[in-house]
Amino acid sequence: MGIEAGTAKERGGAGAKFRCLTRRKQVDSNHKRAGGGQKLAKALSVPQLVTIGVGSTIGAGVYVLVGTVARENAGPALTISFLIAGIAAAFSAFCYAELSSRCPSAGSAYHYSYICVGEGVAWIIGWALILEYTIGGSAVARGISPNLALVFGGKDSLPSFLARIQIPGTDIVVDPCAAILVLLVTALLCIGIKESTFVQGIITTLNVCVLLFVIIAGGYLGFKTGWVGYTVAGGYFPYGINGVLAGSATVFFAYIGFDSVASTAEEVKNPQRDLPFGIATSLALCCSLYMMVSVVIVGLVPYFTMDPDTPISSAFARNDVHWAVYIITSGACLALCSSLMGSILPQPRILMAMARDGLLPSFFSDVNERTQVPVKSTIVTGIFAASLAFFMDVSQLAGMVSVGTLLAFTIVAVSILILRYVPPSEVPLPSFLQQSIDSVSFHYNFQNNGEKADSSRIICSNQDQDDGISQEVSVESSDYPLIAKESNKAAPKDCCFLQKHSMPPLTTSCLLSFSFLKITRKKNLNEQTRRQRAGWSIALVCIGVLILATSASYSFFPNFLRYTTCSVGGLLLLVGLSVLSWIDQDDARHSFGHSGGFICPFVPFLPVCSILINVYLLVNLGVGTWLRVSLWLLLGVIVYTLYGRSHSSLSDVVYVPAAHADEVIRTSGYVA
């Protein structure tokens, strides 16, 4: 098989302008950059990863969601809602675990989608994640000052230089405390990943201790008072199964944060072992803590009497344990501080990864030689987040945070399907290797053409001892099928001899060899057909999920239209899933990326479930949220069109089949 190579321009034609959206980079290609020695510090192991995961996930939400979801959705069955949401989050976590161990580089979902899907989707994911972490960090920072004021004794108890102030003549309320906290976290992250993780570990440990206090002290109060929350009318499921599922959709967002672990993949000492373990452990710890806290709190007081703003503190206050309010409020502040660090940590690494790939200016890719962190990207991130936290009440924009996360979760699951069934078969190489590529291509083409020439006429001679017949068998091969022709130097009447007698052994051997070649060619054709079927099946799954989730969520549709579209979407989903379950996965998956890491189980079922859950949640985020996100994504399209598309590191590369890439590099002497 020869090499078919070409740059984007050569392979483009009329569609060259849009072909850039589908170009894919190689695993770890962002390490192979000019100027080479700037790398992040390899300083993280499992304890630090668990610290990042738990600290980023357990924010102040658990101190609020318990009351809101119990009152409005689940009742005493809140624990079941947390369990279902934890299982749903685990689907995405399994996908992250495999991709982070196979492709251990900075960038998280942006990096994975660039390798598996293409540059266009990767840009959208990276741009959405920038919005997520900026607004997420600002929103968390704005939530710290009210809780901190309660620690000091009341709503207006903060020192004057930290208190919120309304600018005269406007509706703008500035929050100096939030801005100062963001800048402090930014400075800490600039010092080094090891130092910042150590501080986050202390804060996260204290927060977990507060939650353990809630569980132990609350459990004691529950046994003392008889668990009155479980004796109310309506039973364990006052809102039914639908209420439990609705509660699961709400508390699902309390599990967002484990993806921060994947963003530090390049800084992990042993990513194949530690990343999957860190992701799984942090998610399991968070799920266990959520469930135990919910078991205790819904048992202390009836769910319909819970305070939706401070459910845990009010539950202890109703049982005359007023001093516990200070401990719980301190825990909320600690949780917000840890979550703030988890929100700001990933964004500089995503900016750095996008700048390495040429989609953003190289300014963002600089790594400080002493601290070995992207200091410039961290400072820019901190300044923007602090400005938002100081001037804006970002609570109305908080829904936009979920869009970036759910889009990333969806694309990561799709990337698992692509990796398993249709992994990239071409490798991008620098265009200055064109001479070596042409040389290797000529070698393979000459070798193949020589084989065809030799096989077009194979002489198999055998002297028949009885009749003295010299036979010649000529086998002429076309692409397919192989056509065998027999000729004889004897008179035409002697040709009937081969039809009447058994064929000589050497002739039989020749035809068996060509039968093997025919089988090999058919195998290659079958592999191509398999990849085509797999690609269409993945597309059917995605389209079916989108139709099903949309029609199931929009209750204002007429019933006939809604049921019809649900049926169509469900049918497309089942057809695509059935085909993926029936056909074999690609053998190249075993050698894709770094081997020896975690392998996602139950493919294709688990990734498809993850896609379905995340798309359903995306559809239900609301029209207002999508309108605001669309404006941001439109801005991203403009930036990509004006800068990223032309400055991409893949704008001047030659794609070579992966089977021949090593030989091209070896013959050229090129060192990445």
TAMO-V943254 format. One record per backbone hydrogen bond with DSSP energy under -0.5 kcal/mol. NH is the residue of the N-H (numbers start at 1). CO is the residue of the C=O. If there is no record, write none. Layout:
BEGIN
((NH:CO) (NH:CO))
END
This chain:
BEGIN
((4:2) (5:3) (11:7) (12:9) (13:9) (15:12) (16:13) (18:15) (19:15) (20:16) (21:18) (22:19) (23:19) (23:20) (25:114) (29:26) (31:28) (32:28) (32:29) (33:31) (36:33) (37:35) (39:37) (41:372) (43:41) (43:267) (44:267) (49:45) (50:46) (51:47) (52:48) (53:49) (54:50) (55:51) (56:52) (57:53) (58:54) (59:57) (62:59) (63:60) (64:60) (64:61) (65:61) (66:62) (67:64) (68:64) (69:65) (70:65) (70:66) (71:67) (72:68) (73:69) (74:69) (75:69) (75:70) (77:74) (77:236) (78:75) (79:76) (80:77) (81:77) (82:78) (83:79) (84:80) (85:81) (86:82) (87:83) (88:84) (89:85) (90:86) (91:87) (92:88) (93:89) (94:90) (95:91) (96:92) (97:93) (98:94) (99:95) (100:96) (101:97) (102:98) (103:99) (105:103) (108:105) (110:107) (112:108) (113:109) (114:110) (115:111) (116:112) (117:113) (118:113) (119:23) (120:21) (121:21) (122:118) (123:119) (124:120) (125:121) (126:122) (127:123) (128:124) (129:125) (130:126) (131:127) (132:128) (133:129) (134:130) (135:131) (136:132) (137:133) (138:134) (139:135) (140:136) (141:137) (142:138) (143:139) (144:140) (144:141) (145:141) (146:142) (147:143) (148:144) (149:145) (150:146) (151:147) (152:148) (153:149) (153:150) (154:149) (157:154) (162:159) (163:159) (165:174) (167:172) (170:167) (174:165) (174:172) (175:390) (177:162) (179:175) (180:176) (181:177) (182:178) (183:179) (184:180) (185:181) (186:182) (187:183) (188:184) (189:185) (190:186) (191:187) (191:188) (192:188) (196:192) (197:193) (198:194) (199:195) (200:196) (201:197) (202:198) (203:199) (204:200) (205:201) (206:202) (207:203) (208:204) (209:205) (210:206) (211:207) (212:208) (213:209) (214:210) (215:211) (216:212) (217:213) (218:213) (218:214) (219:215) (220:216) (221:217) (222:218) (223:219) (224:220) (225:221) (226:222) (227:222) (229:299) (230:227) (231:228) (235:232) (240:237) (243:239) (244:240) (245:241) (246:242) (247:243) (248:244) (249:245) (250:246) (251:247) (252:248) (253:250) (254:251) (255:252) (256:253) (258:255) (260:257) (261:258) (262:258) (263:259) (264:260) (264:261) (265:262) (267:264) (268:265) (269:44) (271:268) (273:270) (274:270) (275:271) (276:271) (277:273) (278:274) (279:275) (280:276) (281:277) (282:278) (283:279) (284:280) (285:281) (286:282) (287:283) (288:284) (289:285) (290:286) (291:287) (292:288) (293:289) (294:290) (295:291) (296:292) (297:293) (298:294) (299:295) (300:296) (301:297) (305:302) (306:303) (308:306) (311:63) (312:63) (314:310) (315:311) (316:312) (317:313) (318:314) (319:315) (319:316) (320:317) (321:316) (324:321) (325:322) (326:323) (327:323) (328:324) (329:325) (330:326) (331:327) (332:328) (333:329) (334:330) (335:331) (336:332) (337:333) (338:334) (339:335) (340:336) (341:337) (342:338) (343:339) (344:340) (345:341) (346:342) (347:343) (348:344) (349:345) (349:346) (350:346) (351:347) (352:348) (353:349) (354:350) (355:351) (356:352) (357:353) (358:355) (359:354) (360:354) (364:361) (365:362) (366:363) (368:373) (372:368) (375:373) (378:374) (379:375) (380:376) (381:377) (382:378) (383:379) (384:380) (385:381) (386:382) (387:383) (388:384) (389:385) (390:386) (391:387) (392:388) (394:392) (396:393) (397:394) (398:395) (400:397) (401:397) (401:398) (402:398) (403:399) (404:400) (405:401) (406:402) (407:403) (408:404) (409:405) (410:406) (411:407) (412:408) (413:409) (414:410) (415:411) (416:412) (417:413) (418:414) (419:415) (420:416) (421:417) (422:418) (427:656) (429:654) (431:652) (433:430) (434:431) (437:433) (438:434) (439:435) (440:436) (441:437) (442:438) (443:439) (444:440) (445:441) (446:442) (447:443) (448:444) (449:445) (450:446) (451:447) (452:448) (453:449) (454:450) (455:451) (456:452) (457:453) (457:454) (459:457) (460:458) (461:459) (464:462) (464:469) (468:464) (471:462) (471:469) (472:487) (474:472) (474:485) (475:473) (476:474) (476:483) (477:475) (478:481) (483:476) (484:482) (485:474) (487:472) (489:470) (494:491) (495:492) (496:493) (497:494) (498:495) (499:495) (500:496) (501:497) (508:504) (509:505) (510:506) (511:507) (512:508) (513:509) (514:510) (515:511) (516:512) (517:513) (518:514) (519:515) (520:516) (521:517) (522:518) (523:519) (524:520) (525:521) (526:522) (527:523) (528:524) (529:525) (530:526) (531:527) (532:528) (533:529) (534:530) (535:531) (536:532) (537:533) (538:534) (539:535) (540:536) (541:537) (542:538) (543:539) (544:540) (545:541) (546:542) (547:543) (548:544) (549:545) (550:546) (551:547) (552:548) (553:549) (554:550) (555:553) (557:554) (562:558) (563:559) (564:560) (565:561) (566:562) (567:563) (568:564) (569:565) (570:566) (571:567) (572:568) (573:569) (574:570) (575:571) (576:572) (577:573) (578:574) (579:575) (580:576) (581:577) (582:578) (583:579) (586:420) (589:586) (590:587) (591:588) (592:588) (594:102) (600:598) (606:602) (608:604) (609:605) (610:606) (611:607) (612:608) (613:609) (614:610) (615:611) (616:612) (617:613) (618:614) (619:615) (620:616) (621:618) (622:619) (626:622) (627:623) (628:624) (629:625) (630:626) (631:627) (632:628) (633:629) (634:630) (635:631) (636:632) (637:633) (638:634) (639:635) (640:636) (641:637) (642:638) (643:639) (644:639) (645:640) (647:643) (648:644) (649:357) (651:648) (653:650) (654:429) (655:6) (656:427) (656:654) (658:425) (660:657) (661:657) (661:658) (662:658) (664:660) (665:661) (666:662) (667:663) (668:664) (669:665) (670:665))
END
